[in-house]
Amino acid sequence: MIRLRRLFLLTFIAELLVFAIISALPIKDPALYTSFKSQDSVIVSKPYFSMWLSIFPHNLEIASFEFVPIVGPAWFAFSMVTTSVVVAVEGTATHISGFFIFLSLMMLPHSWLELPAYAVAVSTSIYLLYYIIKRYPARKYLKLLYMYFFVVIELAFAGAIESAEIILEESAHPLYAFYMWLPSIPIIIFLIMLYRYIDRDEYNRKKEEESVDDIFNMQ
């Protein structure tokens, strides 16, 4: 039987690889860059709560599509490639390596909240398809519904952290954005514990399998 957390890890690793590789490409698209900067300037000019209301619903909409079986992985790939291309275009336009921009984004805590949320969404959509094919009973689907609420919580945190980072980056001390790791670390720990709790049936099954293996090894 496939395990949800393994799907998540594989999806998250693939997400990071695609982001890193495509962002490093020398892609030139002045129109896309102008459009991106225009949208970005609108967001960064907003006060904190309004900024959060711009970021969180948008990210949740993307993740919600990613939960749909078959459609979800395709939408995930499209949105990931599109985001990576924008970073590559920004790098080319500003004469800074897009890969460096990717690394700078990964140094900020919101990336470690937002990107895993998308990986959770798409891995759950694959798992949902597996449930449908195997004709699992309705009670089994509750776990997948809980995963959706998990992503809602994670993206709400991600939007809050990112909004604070943007405000700090626009201030006289842009490096203060790294201070957002202080609230982010306990949030990430909380989310890991919550994910393990939702996925506890698989963790319990793993312990049972290990116990059985130990019994056979002793014989």
N, C-alpha and C positions, 0 to 999 in steps of 0.2 A: 504493500500500500504506500502511495506517495505521502510525504509529510509536508504539511503546510509551511513549517519554518524553513525547510530545505528549499522549497520553491521560492520563498521570500529571499533567502540569502543568494540564491542563483540569480534571481531577478535584480536584486540590488547591485550585485557585482557587475552584471551586464549593463545596468543603467550607468554606473560610474565609468565603465570602459568606453561606452558609446559617447558619453559626455566628454571624456578626456580626449578621445581620438578625433572626433569631429570638430571640437572647439579649437584644436591645434591646426586645422586646415586653413590655408590662406584664401579665404572666400571673400570676394569683393562684391558688395551690393549696396551702393549709396542710397537707393530708395528705401531698402529695408532698414538700413542704419538710421536714416532720417525719421522713419516711422517709429522705430524703437525709442529713439531719444525723445520724440514728441510725447509718446505715451508715458515714458519714464518721468519726464518733467512734470506731467500732470499729477502723477502719484506722489512724488517727493515733495510737492508743494502743499500737500494736504496736512491738516493736523493729525495727531496720532490715531485717534479713534476712526476718523474718516479714512485714513490710510489702511487701517486694519480691515475696514469694511470693503475696501477695494481689493485687497490681497486675498483674504480668507475665502470669500464666496467664489472668486475666480478659480483658486486652487482646488476648492471642494468640487466645483463643477467638472474640472478635468478628472479628478479622482473618481467621481461618481460614474463617469463614462467608462473608466478603466475597470470598474466592478462587473460590467456586463460581459458574460461569456462570449468568446470568439471576437466580439467587437472590442473588448477591453484591451487585450494585448496589442491589437493593431493601432488603437488610439494611443496607447502608451508609447509605442515605437514612434508614431508620428509626432507626438508632443515632445518626446525626448530629442528626436533629431532636430525638430524645429528650434527648440531652445538652444541646442548645441550650435546650430548654424548662426543664430543671433549672436552668440558669444564669439564665434569665429569672425563674423562680420565686424563686430565691435573691435576685436583685436586688430584686424586689418586696417580699419578706418583710423584707429588711434595709434597705429604703429607699435602696438604692444602685442606680444604673443597671446592668442586666444587661450592657449594652454595655461599661461600665467594667470589670466583672468579666472579660468576654471579653478586653479589652485587657490587663488585669493577668495573665491566664493566658498570653497571647501574649508577654508580656515575660519569661516563664520558659522556660528551654531545653527542658524536657521536652515542651512543646507542639510544638516544632520537630523533635522526634523521633517523637512518638506520632502526630500528625495526618498527616504525610507517609507514615507506615507504612500507615495505612488507605487513603490514596490510591494507594499502590503496589499494595496488595492488590486493590482494586476495578478499577483500570486493567488489572491482569494478568488478572482474570476476564473482562473484555471482550475482551482480546487472545486469551485461551484460546478463547472462543466463535468468534472470527474464524479461529483455527487450525482448529477443528473444521469450520466451514463450508467453508473452503478445502481441507480434507483434507490438511493438511501432514503430512510424514513424521514418524515417532515421534521421531527425533533432534532435531527442532525444539522438542519439548516440554521438553527438558532446561533450556532457558533459563527457562521459566516455573517449573519446579521450583526452580531456583536463586533465583528471585525470592521464593519462599516462605521459603527459608532466610534470605534477606536480611531479610525482615520479622521473622523470629524474632530475628535479631541486633539489629535496630533497636529492637524492642519490649523486648528484654532490657535494652538500654542505657537506653531511655526509663524503664522501671520503676526502674532503679537510680538514675537522676538524680532522678526524681520522689520517690522514697522519701527521698533525702537532702534535697531541698527541703522536704518536709513536716516532717522533724525540725528543720530550721533555722528554719522558720516558727513552729514551736511553742516555740522556745527564747526566751531573753530578747532575742535580736537577730534578729528575723524577716527583716530586709533582707539578712542573710547568705545567704539562699537564692539571691540573684543571683550569688553567688560560684560557683555551679554552672555558670555559663557558661565558667569556666576549663577544666574537663575536657570540657565539651560541645562547644566549638569544634573541637578536634582530632577528636572522635568524629564530628561532622557532616561534616568534611572527608574523613575516612576512608570514611564511608558514601557520600558523593557519588562518590568514586573507585571504590568497590566497585560501585555501581550502574552507572557508566559501563563498568566492566570486564564486568559481566554482559551489558550491552546493547551491547557493542562491535561486534556485527555491524551494527547500525543506524548507529553512528557511522562505521564503515569504509565502509558503503554511501553515506553522505552525502558523505564525502571523494571517493569514486569518482565520484559524480554531479557534484560541483563540478569535478573534474578534466576530465570530459567537457565540461562547460559552458565551461570555460576554453579547451579546444581549439577548440570551435565559435566562440567569440568571437574567437579569434585569426585565424580564416579569413576 
